[in-house]
Amino acid sequence: MSKGDLALLKNTNMTTVLDKIRAEGTVSRAHISRLTGLSRSTCSILVDELISDGLVIETGKEESSGGRKAILLKLNYEGGRAIGIKIMQNNITAALVDLSGKIIEIQSESFSKSSSKSTFIDILSKVVLSLTVHEKINTNEKILGIGIGVGGKIDSNTGTLLESSIINMRNLKIGKVLEEITGIPVYLENDVNAFTVGEKYFGSGLNYHNLLCVTLGDGIGAGIIVDDNLFRGSHHIAGEFGHIRITNSSTAVSCTCGKKGCLEAYSSDHAIIGYFLELSGEAKTIEEITSLAESENNYALQAFVKAGTYLGYGLSTLINLFDPETIIIGGEGAVYYKFMESEINRVVMEDTVYGLFDEVKIQVVLFDDTLWIRGVAALVVKEVFRKQA
Ligand SMILES: [Zn+2]
């Protein structure tokens, strides 16, 4: 075996060991050996190296009925810092977090959609640098990476924002430029993918190997984890769930993407607002329709059921294609999923093959303002643990 092959094998084994520790929470060296099939001595050598890198720490001893109690290990989420950034319409929010996504400090800056590339980068680096200043006070804590989530078409290999409705520019090399300014590695990801990685590492996706995250709201998207890995596709657009066609009718509704009959045109906030208007003759916001449904308003409930029928078609397709262990429903629209749920279950039960639906656990993660931070912190954790391993 060549030197390169040996190094690769060691890296792979190290990543496997780290992943087992992450998934188990706390675990002994002997148990890692059983879980991974690696010999006890190999495990010990790898664990010692991870401890000296500060990525793993020893944490007490195993409960035991007799004999020597084994020392337990866990990931050292406090052993490093990350910066998580979310780029939204007119606003950049950045948070300094530990590796579990716990917020230490948060900063926000506004920008205009028509900003030039250099103005936008200036604003972005200003937010980041203001957080790294804070970190210099604690010299023993290192910032291991910057995770950025943004809606749009992203090349995460090169850290390039290829196209986004948030900023009026294409091929923005955010990763490279920000790395040059800060000297910190940058991991850029589509916002739905960032949410998906966050759920896999710290949320409802923990301990699942094949899972899908579906985000509802203004748009509809999906993040895909296959065999523990984020699936991005070959052209950075896998998971454009909102733009699968669910009707071919000549009267199909137009979608924001310019095509007709997309799921997003039938099950997003905008669609629900339209159904409610049609039924009641009243124009209401999605928040108003949701609270009307809470008080069992018939028009509001019917509007959600209608959107649910189409979402059911979409989810059936996902289940038939990916056979996931779980589907996590997220995004701002997760709050109204409950009004669509029984209709979705009815449709999906009918449309999935081999009784697949019975096996799939649907989980709803209610939107809150800090969930994205968990996602972008997870981007850093994912890469740091992989890179250093
Ligand atoms: Zn579309």
Residues whose N, C-alpha, C, O or C-beta is under 5 A from the ligand:
A	BS01	ZN	G242 H243 C255 T256 C257 K259 C262
